Amino acid sequence: MCSLSDSPTTIKYTSTSLTAMTRYRDRSDAEIASNFEQLCDDVLTQIGDQLYALTEEHVPLDEEIKDAMSCDEPLYDDWDVVRYMGEVGCPICRRGDTIFVGDLTPPCTGGGCNIRSESCVRLGGEYIGSFHTHPVNGTTPSPADIETSIRDGEEIMCIGGNVGGKSQITCYTAKLLPRRRGIAVSIRGSYYPNFEDLVPDGQIKFYRETPPPTPGEVLEALLPNEDEIRHLIADSYHIGVDDEEMTELVEEFINTLKRGEIPDEYLEYYDYDQPSDGFEDTIDIYLRENSKKLEERYHEFLKRDLFLCKL
């Protein structure tokens, strides 16, 4: 979920995703394409209405975007930033022949957004892919979106957005070579070509706050120092750091982070309302015919690395 940032979401290497990664590396492009075509049909018929409802609810269309473009000052209010820049997402799950969606991640921005892939297993299925929205400029995945989808072993990644003033969902899966090597992003961070003949219709300026830490970042910061975890738990439960329950509580704390969730004990410690460092950012906006042209060119470019279908 990184349409506005090159910072990838936290990558969760579950046994399911590792199995999928290995399985896909043994498949030919023809096999990947055949599986993807069937999966696109299943997603459309079984959960297409749900995904379109999420897109229509959370992706602003042209007239609303024009209101944000008309602002001389950057968007600072949290509601405005989330409305115009926020993304929602959910895992795509499978149980036998049934496709269903897992837990929805509420609107958020930047690299702090995470698809709750672990919810597929809790709901009795397996994690096979993801859906998320892009607030502006269509359904083209960012390089970080593609890399994360490959590393998570996804069979399908769907993105909902606004194309030509209408809601659209496009789904993708990587071909064999990118699955083996990843997406080659240059030192400058450039992956997509620059279409200089397409002039943006305007810009949206907004204040981008530093996102709260992800489960992976918390795990990396705290795991080398178990004493800090013990003190967090002790403060939360009002027990001593050497309490007989502590070993079990520490183990659960660490396992929760590994599942891609933030433990309650850390939520009590971290003040999500505290002021955070941030910066003013600007994003170019393409509307109507320009957004269609941009999407078509990006999709044509993506065909070298990905298979795609429009729902």
C-alpha positions in Angstrom: 0.0 0.0 0.0 2.6 2.5 -1.0 1.2 4.6 -3.9 2.6 7.7 -2.3 5.8 6.4 -0.9 8.7 4.2 -2.0 8.9 2.8 1.5 7.5 -0.7 1.3 5.1 -2.1 3.8 6.3 -4.5 6.4 7.1 -7.8 4.7 5.8 -10.8 6.6 7.5 -14.1 5.7 5.0 -16.7 6.7 5.3 -20.4 6.0 2.4 -19.9 3.5 4.2 -17.1 1.6 7.5 -19.0 1.5 5.7 -22.0 0.1 4.0 -19.8 -2.5 7.3 -18.2 -3.5 8.9 -21.6 -4.0 5.9 -22.9 -5.9 5.9 -20.0 -8.3 9.6 -20.2 -9.0 9.0 -23.7 -10.3 6.2 -22.5 -12.7 6.5 -21.3 -16.3 5.0 -18.0 -17.4 2.3 -20.0 -19.2 1.3 -21.7 -16.0 1.3 -18.5 -14.0 -0.8 -16.8 -16.6 -3.4 -19.6 -16.7 -3.7 -19.7 -12.9 -4.0 -15.9 -12.8 -6.7 -15.8 -15.4 -8.8 -18.2 -13.5 -8.1 -16.4 -10.2 -9.2 -13.0 -11.8 -12.5 -14.7 -12.8 -13.0 -16.0 -9.2 -12.1 -12.7 -7.6 -14.5 -10.8 -9.9 -17.5 -13.2 -9.4 -17.0 -13.9 -5.6 -15.7 -10.6 -4.1 -15.8 -8.1 -7.0 -18.8 -6.3 -5.5 -17.0 -5.9 -2.1 -13.8 -4.6 -3.7 -15.7 -2.1 -5.8 -17.7 -0.9 -2.8 -14.5 -0.2 -0.9 -13.1 1.6 -3.9 -16.1 3.8 -4.4 -16.2 4.6 -0.6 -12.6 5.4 -0.2 -11.3 6.8 -3.5 -12.3 10.4 -4.3 -13.4 11.1 -7.9 -12.4 14.1 -10.0 -14.7 16.7 -8.7 -13.7 16.0 -5.1 -10.0 15.9 -6.1 -10.4 19.3 -7.7 -11.4 20.8 -4.4 -8.1 19.6 -2.8 -6.2 20.9 -5.9 -7.7 24.4 -5.4 -6.2 24.8 -1.9 -3.2 27.2 -1.8 -2.1 25.8 1.6 -1.1 22.1 2.2 -3.6 19.8 3.7 -2.8 19.6 7.4 -6.0 18.4 9.0 -5.8 14.6 9.6 -9.3 14.0 8.1 -8.4 15.8 4.9 -5.1 14.0 4.6 -6.7 10.6 5.1 -9.6 11.4 2.8 -7.5 12.5 -0.1 -4.3 10.6 0.5 -5.4 7.6 2.6 -5.5 3.9 1.5 -7.5 1.0 2.7 -6.5 -2.6 2.2 -7.3 -6.2 3.0 -5.9 -9.7 2.2 -7.5 -11.9 -0.4 -8.0 -15.4 1.1 -9.0 -18.8 -0.3 -10.7 -21.7 1.4 -11.1 -24.6 -1.1 -12.9 -23.0 -4.1 -14.1 -20.0 -2.1 -12.5 -16.6 -2.3 -13.1 -14.1 0.5 -11.5 -11.0 2.1 -9.8 -10.9 5.4 -9.6 -8.0 7.9 -9.7 -4.5 6.5 -6.9 -2.1 7.4 -8.6 1.3 8.1 -7.5 4.4 6.0 -3.9 5.2 6.6 -1.0 6.8 4.6 2.5 5.8 3.7 4.8 3.0 4.8 2.9 2.4 8.1 0.0 0.7 6.3 0.0 -3.1 6.5 -2.2 -5.8 5.0 -3.4 -8.1 7.8 -2.5 -11.3 6.0 -2.6 -13.3 9.2 -6.4 -12.8 9.3 -6.9 -15.3 6.4 -5.7 -18.2 8.6 -7.8 -17.0 11.6 -10.8 -17.0 9.3 -10.1 -20.6 8.2 -8.4 -20.0 4.9 -5.0 -19.2 3.3 -3.5 -15.9 2.2 -3.2 -15.7 -1.6 -3.1 -12.0 -2.3 -4.1 -8.5 -1.4 -6.3 -5.6 -2.3 -5.7 -1.9 -1.6 -6.8 1.4 -2.9 -4.8 4.2 -4.5 -6.3 7.7 -3.6 -5.1 9.4 -6.8 -3.7 8.6 -10.3 -5.3 5.3 -11.1 -4.5 1.7 -10.3 -0.8 1.4 -11.2 1.2 -0.3 -8.5 4.3 1.4 -7.1 7.6 -0.4 -7.2 7.3 -1.1 -3.5 3.8 -2.6 -4.1 5.3 -5.0 -6.7 8.3 -5.9 -4.6 6.1 -6.6 -1.5 3.7 -8.7 -3.5 6.6 -10.8 -4.9 8.2 -11.2 -1.5 5.0 -12.2 0.1 4.5 -14.9 -2.6 1.1 -13.4 -3.7 -0.8 -15.0 -6.5 -2.8 -11.8 -7.1 -2.6 -8.2 -6.1 -5.6 -5.9 -6.9 -5.6 -2.1 -6.7 -8.7 0.1 -6.7 -8.6 3.6 -8.0 -10.0 6.5 -10.1 -9.4 6.2 -13.8 -10.9 8.8 -16.1 -13.4 9.9 -13.4 -14.7 6.3 -12.7 -13.8 3.7 -10.2 -11.6 0.9 -11.6 -9.9 -2.2 -10.2 -6.9 -3.8 -11.8 -5.2 -7.0 -10.6 -1.6 -8.1 -11.2 0.7 -11.0 -10.7 4.4 -11.1 -11.5 6.0 -13.2 -14.2 8.6 -15.8 -13.6 11.8 -13.7 -14.0 10.7 -10.9 -11.6 9.7 -13.5 -9.1 13.2 -14.9 -9.2 15.1 -11.6 -9.3 12.7 -8.9 -8.0 12.0 -5.6 -9.7 15.2 -3.8 -10.7 14.9 -0.2 -9.3 17.8 2.0 -10.2 19.9 4.0 -7.7 17.7 7.0 -8.4 14.7 4.9 -7.4 13.3 5.1 -11.0 11.2 2.2 -12.3 8.6 3.8 -14.5 9.4 5.9 -17.6 8.8 9.6 -17.5 6.1 10.6 -20.0 7.0 14.3 -20.4 4.3 14.9 -23.0 1.6 14.3 -20.3 1.2 17.5 -18.3 -0.4 17.1 -14.9 -3.8 18.8 -14.4 -2.6 20.2 -11.1 -1.1 19.3 -7.7 -2.2 18.4 -4.2 0.0 19.7 -1.4 -0.2 17.9 1.9 1.6 17.4 5.2 3.1 13.9 5.4 3.6 12.8 9.0 6.2 10.2 9.9 4.1 7.0 10.2 4.0 5.1 13.5 6.4 2.1 13.7 5.4 -1.1 12.0 5.4 -4.5 13.8 8.6 -5.4 11.9 10.3 -2.2 13.1 9.2 -2.7 16.7 10.4 -6.3 16.6 13.8 -5.2 15.2 14.2 -2.5 17.8 13.1 -4.6 20.8 14.2 -8.1 20.1 17.9 -7.6 21.0 16.8 -6.2 24.4 14.4 -8.5 26.1 14.7 -6.4 29.3 12.8 -3.6 27.6 10.1 -5.9 26.6 9.9 -7.2 30.2 9.5 -3.7 31.5 6.8 -2.8 29.0 4.8 -5.9 30.0 5.5 -5.3 33.7 4.1 -1.7 33.5 1.1 -2.9 31.5 0.1 -5.8 33.9 1.4 -4.2 37.1 3.6 -7.2 37.8 7.3 -7.6 38.6 9.8 -8.1 35.8 10.7 -11.5 37.3 7.1 -12.6 37.8 6.5 -16.3 37.0 4.2 -15.4 34.1 6.8 -13.1 32.4 8.4 -15.8 30.2 5.1 -16.7 28.6 4.0 -13.1 28.2 7.3 -12.2 26.5 6.9 -15.1 24.1 3.4 -14.0 23.2 4.5 -10.4 22.8 7.2 -11.5 20.3 4.9 -13.9 18.4 2.3 -11.1 18.1 4.9 -8.9 16.3 5.9 -11.8 14.1 2.3 -12.2 13.0 2.3 -8.6 11.9 0.3 -7.1 14.8 1.2 -4.6 17.4 0.9 -6.0 21.0 -1.5 -4.3 23.4 1.3 -3.7 25.8 3.2 -1.7 23.2 0.0 0.2 22.2 -0.3 1.4 25.8 3.4 2.6 25.8 3.4 4.3 22.4 1.5 7.6 22.1 0.0 7.5 18.6 -1.3 11.1 19.1 2.1 12.5 19.9 3.5 15.1 17.5 5.7 13.5 14.9 8.3 14.9 12.5 7.0 15.3 9.0 7.3 17.4 5.9 5.2 19.1 3.3 4.8 17.0 0.1 3.3 17.5 -3.3 1.9 15.0 -5.7 1.0 15.6 -9.4 -2.6 14.9 -10.3 -3.9 13.6 -13.6 -7.6 13.7 -14.3 -10.1 12.4 -17.0 -8.4 11.8 -20.3 -4.9 12.4 -18.9 -5.4 9.8 -16.2 -6.6 7.3 -18.8 -3.5 7.9 -21.0 -1.2 7.7 -18.0 -2.8 4.4 -16.9 -2.6 2.9 -20.4 1.1 3.7 -20.8 2.0 2.4 -17.4 0.1 -0.8 -18.1 1.8 -1.3 -21.4 5.2 -0.8 -19.6 4.2 -3.3 -16.9 3.5 -6.1 -19.3 7.2 -6.8 -19.5 7.1 -7.9 -15.8 3.5 -8.6 -14.9 0.3 -10.1 -16.1 -2.8 -7.9 -15.4 -6.5 -8.0 -15.7 -9.2 -5.4 -15.2 -12.2 -6.5 -13.0 
